[in-house]
Amino acid sequence: MAFMDPRISAAYESCRRLQLRHDPTYYWATRRLPADVRPATHALYGYVRTADQIVDGPDRPSTPAARRAALDAWEQELRDGRSSHPAVIALTDAGERHGLPLDELGPYMRSMRVDCGQVRIGSDDELDAYMDGSAGSVGRIMAPLLGVPERFHPDFGQLGKAFQLANFIRDVGEDWRMDRIYLPGLPEADLGEGHATPRLRAVVAQQVARARALFAAAEPAVAAAPAPVRNGIRLACAAYTRILDRAEAAGGDVLGRRVGVRALDLPRLLAAVRR
């Protein structure tokens, strides 16, 4: 998509490069979307990725309180719509251009504030509330952008939660190193072992089943998406369910085995979408 304002064009391009650098799996799924919705997808990614960098990045503020204050300022920049940051410039334009419900980013930022300190999620209900902000909100923003019928917008929030839960399953070890436990029932002693105990394997198996149920529940909404965007959505679903497949193949050992999607998986995933 061409933009008359070179400043806006450069902002979208900055977000595109950010997505390619930090999340190539999602980037290549985005490339399967129609050209007129890709820039807005890059912009949304750029905004939420920048929030993530405030919380987790190498240059993050040094204390939880300072990180929360920085998130407050980042949220205010989007509300004001006056910023020199490429992600705010691009997302402000995308929100106006496509009528996006950017107020959904309020729940997203609340979940990011949880990550500013130690995280210990103790129940499935607490996990659902966190994921509704961290990923369900993004799904509900993406739904109108993709032209999904309005009655299915909440289901795209569920699809976002399925993506998030797959990531949590993949990242158990990495999250533990950051003093975070997202999957309820994971005892700290088991994580400290450095290998998968029977209890850890059982928790992973339970959450894999929950993620699969979320994907299955969202399938009617994916099927209702317009044909030009459906393959891009299905590619994203195939990539994230590949994480679940690998976790199951590893017997729930997400500490000793890498269960993420690899570049070599892309041809297989594309073939699965075509089928």
Rosetta blueprint (number, residue, H / E / L):
1 M L
2 A L
3 F L
4 M L
5 D L
6 P H
7 R H
8 I H
9 S H
10 A H
11 A H
12 Y H
13 E H
14 S H
15 C H
16 R H
17 R H
18 L H
19 Q H
20 L H
21 R H
22 H H
23 D L
24 P H
25 T H
26 Y H
27 Y H
28 W H
29 A H
30 T H
31 R L
32 R L
33 L L
34 P L
35 A L
36 D L
37 V L
38 R H
39 P H
40 A H
41 T H
42 H H
43 A H
44 L H
45 Y H
46 G H
47 Y H
48 V H
49 R H
50 T H
51 A H
52 D H
53 Q H
54 I H
55 V H
56 D H
57 G L
58 P L
59 D L
60 R L
61 P L
62 S L
63 T L
64 P H
65 A H
66 A H
67 R H
68 R H
69 A H
70 A H
71 L H
72 D H
73 A H
74 W H
75 E H
76 Q H
77 E H
78 L H
79 R H
80 D H
81 G L
82 R L
83 S L
84 S L
85 H L
86 P H
87 A H
88 V H
89 I H
90 A H
91 L H
92 T H
93 D H
94 A H
95 G H
96 E H
97 R H
98 H H
99 G L
100 L L
101 P L
102 L H
103 D H
104 E H
105 L H
106 G H
107 P H
108 Y H
109 M H
110 R H
111 S H
112 M H
113 R H
114 V H
115 D L
116 C L
117 G L
118 Q L
119 V E
120 R E
121 I L
122 G L
123 S L
124 D H
125 D H
126 E H
127 L H
128 D H
129 A H
130 Y H
131 M H
132 D H
133 G H
134 S H
135 A H
136 G H
137 S H
138 V H
139 G H
140 R H
141 I H
142 M H
143 A H
144 P H
145 L H
146 L L
147 G L
148 V L
149 P L
150 E H
151 R H
152 F H
153 H H
154 P H
155 D H
156 F H
157 G H
158 Q H
159 L H
160 G H
161 K H
162 A H
163 F H
164 Q H
165 L H
166 A H
167 N H
168 F H
169 I H
170 R H
171 D L
172 V H
173 G H
174 E H
175 D H
176 W H
177 R H
178 M L
179 D L
180 R E
181 I E
182 Y L
183 L L
184 P L
185 G L
186 L L
187 P L
188 E H
189 A H
190 D H
191 L H
192 G L
193 E L
194 G L
195 H L
196 A L
197 T L
198 P H
199 R H
200 L H
201 R H
202 A H
203 V H
204 V H
205 A H
206 Q H
207 Q H
208 V H
209 A H
210 R H
211 A H
212 R H
213 A H
214 L H
215 F H
216 A H
217 A H
218 A H
219 E H
220 P H
221 A H
222 V H
223 A H
224 A H
225 A L
226 P L
227 A H
228 P H
229 V H
230 R H
231 N H
232 G H
233 I H
234 R H
235 L H
236 A H
237 C H
238 A H
239 A H
240 Y H
241 T H
242 R H
243 I H
244 L H
245 D H
246 R H
247 A H
248 E H
249 A H
250 A L
251 G L
252 G L
253 D L
254 V L
255 L L
256 G L
257 R L
258 R L
259 V L
260 G L
261 V L
262 R L
263 A H
264 L H
265 D H
266 L H
267 P H
268 R H
269 L H
270 L H
271 A H
272 A H
273 V H
274 R H
275 R L
